[in-house]
């Protein structure tokens, strides 16, 4: 019952923000703040993940580190260009999925290579 009450309050606030005069700009500010908080959380998680695995990352070969950092960089650029790629249409959407798929495969390749025993 408590969850339904909380959901109702959030829905009421969202309704007021969208219907009130000037609510569109207030809604944009709220969504921007939520997006910034989400991205800051991802950055903190990535920082913690890096600090916990610093020795494992230093143990990678230079080629593996290049692929790992390159994949992460291309993924960040792809997420940054999401709006532009989606505006292109079907080809942009296909390019978005292809780029993220290649980045995912690069990280997976580095992981499998680092786990091999030679």
Backbone bond lengths (Angstrom), bond angles and torsions (degrees), N, CA, C in turn:
res aa  C-N    CA-C-N  psi(-1)  N-CA   C-N-CA  omega(-1)  CA-C   N-CA-C  phi
1 X - - - 1.439 - - 1.538 110.76 -
2 X 1.315 115.43 -36.71 1.465 120.44 -179.34 1.530 110.85 -64.95
3 X 1.348 116.57 -37.68 1.460 120.06 179.68 1.518 111.01 -66.58
4 X 1.316 117.33 -37.60 1.457 120.45 178.21 1.529 110.50 -64.74
5 X 1.325 116.96 -39.61 1.462 120.97 177.45 1.531 110.79 -63.68
6 X 1.330 116.82 -44.58 1.467 120.71 178.65 1.528 111.13 -63.12
7 X 1.330 116.56 -41.32 1.462 120.47 178.19 1.520 110.47 -63.99
8 X 1.309 116.78 -40.40 1.461 120.68 178.13 1.512 112.34 -63.28
9 X 1.320 117.08 -39.65 1.467 120.66 178.40 1.523 110.30 -64.82
10 X 1.329 116.80 -44.77 1.468 120.25 179.49 1.526 109.86 -63.85
11 X 1.332 117.54 -41.77 1.464 120.51 178.75 1.518 111.32 -64.00
12 X 1.320 117.77 -38.68 1.461 121.40 178.29 1.524 111.09 -65.38
13 X 1.328 117.32 -43.31 1.469 120.66 177.77 1.527 110.22 -62.71
14 X 1.324 117.68 -41.89 1.463 120.95 178.60 1.522 111.00 -64.41
15 X 1.322 117.52 -39.12 1.459 121.30 178.13 1.528 111.16 -64.81
16 X 1.329 116.61 -42.53 1.466 120.36 178.83 1.523 110.29 -64.66
17 X 1.335 117.37 -40.74 1.464 120.06 -179.02 1.521 112.05 -66.52
18 X 1.321 117.45 -32.91 1.463 119.04 -177.63 1.516 112.59 -85.03
19 X 1.323 118.74 -30.00 1.462 120.92 -176.17 1.521 114.27 -94.07
20 X 1.328 117.84 -22.44 1.462 120.89 -177.65 1.530 109.86 -70.35
21 X 1.340 116.58 150.69 1.473 118.56 175.61 1.530 110.01 -62.44
22 X 1.296 115.72 131.58 1.461 119.82 -176.90 1.513 111.90 78.03
23 X 1.314 117.39 7.68 1.458 121.28 -177.81 1.512 112.96 -70.12
24 X 1.325 115.73 -26.68 1.462 118.95 179.37 1.514 111.65 -63.00
25 X 1.321 116.50 -41.73 1.460 119.20 179.23 1.528 110.84 -71.18
26 X 1.343 117.19 -36.57 1.466 119.63 176.72 1.518 110.62 -65.06
27 X 1.321 116.36 -38.13 1.461 120.51 177.85 1.525 110.77 -66.11
28 X 1.333 116.62 -38.90 1.466 119.73 177.51 1.523 111.25 -63.59
29 X 1.329 116.80 -40.15 1.466 120.52 178.15 1.527 110.28 -64.12
30 X 1.329 116.34 -43.83 1.462 120.43 179.53 1.524 111.41 -62.82
31 X 1.336 116.97 -44.22 1.464 120.00 179.17 1.524 111.66 -66.24
32 X 1.327 117.08 -36.20 1.466 120.38 177.07 1.527 110.81 -64.93
33 X 1.332 116.60 -42.48 1.467 119.98 177.97 1.531 111.22 -63.84
34 X 1.320 116.67 -41.48 1.468 119.56 178.17 1.526 111.14 -64.12
35 X 1.328 116.67 -41.83 1.469 120.37 178.81 1.524 110.88 -63.86
36 X 1.325 117.01 -42.92 1.463 120.17 179.02 1.525 111.08 -64.04
37 X 1.320 117.19 -39.90 1.468 120.39 176.69 1.516 111.90 -63.56
38 X 1.329 116.55 -41.51 1.458 120.76 178.78 1.525 110.81 -63.83
39 X 1.317 117.21 -45.02 1.469 120.41 179.97 1.526 111.38 -67.45
40 X 1.332 117.71 -35.07 1.464 120.17 176.02 1.526 110.35 -65.67
41 X 1.319 117.07 -37.79 1.468 120.55 176.27 1.518 111.87 -63.49
42 X 1.328 116.60 -41.05 1.464 120.19 177.36 1.529 110.06 -64.16
43 X 1.330 117.56 -40.81 1.468 120.98 179.66 1.530 110.84 -64.42
44 X 1.320 117.35 -41.86 1.465 119.95 177.86 1.522 111.43 -65.11
45 X 1.338 116.50 -39.32 1.460 120.29 177.23 1.530 110.96 -63.64
46 X 1.341 116.98 -43.19 1.466 120.71 179.21 1.525 111.00 -64.26
47 X 1.326 117.34 -39.16 1.460 121.14 178.00 1.525 110.52 -62.94
48 X 1.315 116.91 -45.36 1.461 120.19 179.71 1.535 111.30 -65.17
49 X 1.325 115.93 -40.09 1.465 120.43 178.57 1.520 110.49 -62.92
50 X 1.338 117.14 -40.65 1.455 120.77 178.33 1.526 110.90 -64.68
51 X 1.325 116.79 -44.74 1.465 119.70 -178.56 1.520 112.55 -65.13
52 X 1.322 117.53 -35.16 1.463 120.48 -179.94 1.526 111.97 -73.26
53 X 1.334 117.22 -26.37 1.462 120.64 -175.39 1.527 112.50 -115.63
54 X 1.318 116.96 25.51 1.462 120.55 -177.14 1.527 112.06 -60.60
55 X 1.331 117.81 -41.42 1.463 120.96 -179.74 1.525 111.20 -65.53
56 X 1.324 116.45 -41.91 1.465 119.97 178.98 1.527 110.74 -65.03
57 X 1.317 117.55 -37.89 1.468 120.66 178.85 1.527 110.10 -69.11
58 X 1.320 117.62 -38.84 1.459 120.22 177.62 1.525 111.99 -68.07
59 X 1.327 117.67 -23.52 1.459 121.34 179.90 1.526 112.44 -80.87
60 X 1.318 117.99 -9.48 1.465 120.72 178.32 1.519 110.46 -70.82
61 X 1.322 115.42 153.96 1.467 119.36 174.33 1.530 108.48 -72.18
62 X 1.322 117.43 161.16 1.476 118.87 178.76 1.534 113.01 -58.75
63 X 1.322 117.55 -36.28 1.468 119.88 178.88 1.528 110.93 -66.14
64 X 1.339 116.42 -40.50 1.464 119.41 179.07 1.530 111.09 -66.72
65 X 1.322 116.62 -39.80 1.468 119.50 177.31 1.528 111.28 -64.65
66 X 1.334 116.45 -38.31 1.465 120.88 177.98 1.524 110.41 -62.00
67 X 1.319 116.78 -45.45 1.472 120.24 179.08 1.525 110.42 -65.39
68 X 1.332 117.91 -42.07 1.461 121.41 -179.61 1.524 111.27 -62.78
69 X 1.328 117.14 -52.84 1.462 120.28 -178.56 1.531 111.74 -68.27
70 X 1.330 117.14 -35.08 1.466 120.28 176.19 1.519 111.81 -64.81
71 X 1.325 116.92 -41.53 1.462 120.58 178.47 1.520 111.33 -64.57
72 X 1.310 116.49 -41.93 1.470 119.67 178.78 1.527 110.16 -65.77
73 X 1.319 117.42 -41.51 1.462 120.93 179.49 1.519 112.71 -64.60
74 X 1.335 117.04 -43.96 1.466 119.71 178.92 1.528 110.59 -66.48
75 X 1.328 117.57 -36.41 1.466 120.20 177.17 1.526 110.83 -63.64
76 X 1.333 117.15 -41.82 1.468 119.92 177.64 1.524 111.43 -64.36
77 X 1.319 117.17 -41.60 1.462 120.02 177.28 1.525 111.32 -65.31
78 X 1.320 116.89 -37.19 1.464 120.45 178.40 1.521 110.78 -65.17
79 X 1.335 117.08 -43.35 1.460 119.50 177.52 1.528 110.85 -65.12
80 X 1.317 117.25 -34.04 1.453 120.39 178.15 1.530 111.03 -67.20
81 X 1.311 116.81 -36.44 1.466 121.40 -177.25 1.521 112.83 -93.22
82 X 1.319 118.44 15.76 1.460 120.96 -177.11 1.524 112.17 -57.36
83 X 1.307 118.16 -47.27 1.468 120.72 -177.22 1.536 111.13 -61.93
84 X 1.319 116.51 -41.43 1.472 119.26 179.98 1.533 111.36 -69.27
85 X 1.322 116.59 -39.62 1.459 118.84 179.58 1.523 111.19 -67.65
86 X 1.321 117.45 -39.20 1.455 120.31 179.06 1.530 111.28 -69.59
87 X 1.336 117.67 -28.95 1.460 121.01 179.65 1.528 111.59 -69.37
88 X 1.329 117.29 -24.59 1.459 120.88 -179.89 1.526 110.66 -68.11
89 X 1.316 116.66 -34.28 1.457 120.07 -179.21 1.517 111.00 118.11
90 X 1.320 115.29 -146.15 1.461 121.31 -175.93 1.517 113.27 -63.33
91 X 1.320 116.69 -38.28 1.462 119.74 179.92 1.524 110.74 -67.09
92 X 1.324 117.59 -38.38 1.460 121.14 177.48 1.517 111.59 -66.01
93 X 1.329 116.14 -40.55 1.465 120.29 177.40 1.528 110.71 -63.57
94 X 1.327 116.05 -41.38 1.464 120.40 177.34 1.526 110.94 -63.86
95 X 1.333 117.07 -41.65 1.470 120.61 178.01 1.525 110.53 -64.61
96 X 1.345 117.56 -38.81 1.465 121.84 179.02 1.520 110.08 -60.82
97 X 1.336 116.88 -48.23 1.464 119.96 179.28 1.524 111.70 -66.42
98 X 1.331 117.69 -38.00 1.462 120.90 179.45 1.526 111.29 -64.69
99 X 1.323 116.91 -43.87 1.462 120.21 179.64 1.525 111.13 -64.37
100 X 1.321 117.29 -45.99 1.466 119.45 179.85 1.526 111.40 -67.74
101 X 1.326 117.22 -33.55 1.465 119.98 175.64 1.520 111.87 -65.44
102 X 1.332 116.29 -41.92 1.464 119.95 177.84 1.525 111.09 -65.23
103 X 1.319 116.86 -39.14 1.471 120.09 178.03 1.528 110.77 -65.69
104 X 1.312 116.23 -42.03 1.465 119.89 178.38 1.521 111.02 -62.82
105 X 1.327 115.92 -41.48 1.455 118.84 178.30 1.528 111.07 -65.45
106 X 1.328 117.43 -37.33 1.466 120.24 178.25 1.521 111.89 -61.55
107 X 1.334 116.87 -44.73 1.464 120.25 178.50 1.526 110.09 -66.08
108 X 1.342 116.59 -40.64 1.469 120.24 178.25 1.520 110.70 -63.32
109 X 1.333 117.83 -40.73 1.459 121.38 179.45 1.523 110.75 -62.69
110 X 1.321 116.53 -44.10 1.467 119.83 178.81 1.520 110.00 -61.79
111 X 1.319 117.58 -42.03 1.467 120.58 179.63 1.522 111.25 -62.73
112 X 1.331 117.35 -46.71 1.472 119.25 -178.80 1.530 111.06 -66.55
113 X 1.325 117.60 -37.14 1.461 119.90 178.54 1.520 111.72 -68.00
114 X 1.322 116.99 -34.35 1.461 119.51 -179.66 1.528 112.43 -74.80
115 X 1.318 117.86 -21.12 1.453 121.62 179.86 1.521 113.22 -90.26
116 X 1.327 117.21 -8.90 1.471 120.62 -179.95 1.515 110.44 -71.80
117 X 1.313 114.49 143.89 1.468 120.33 177.20 1.518 107.40 -103.97
118 X 1.311 116.47 123.13 1.478 119.42 179.98 1.498 109.84 -118.87
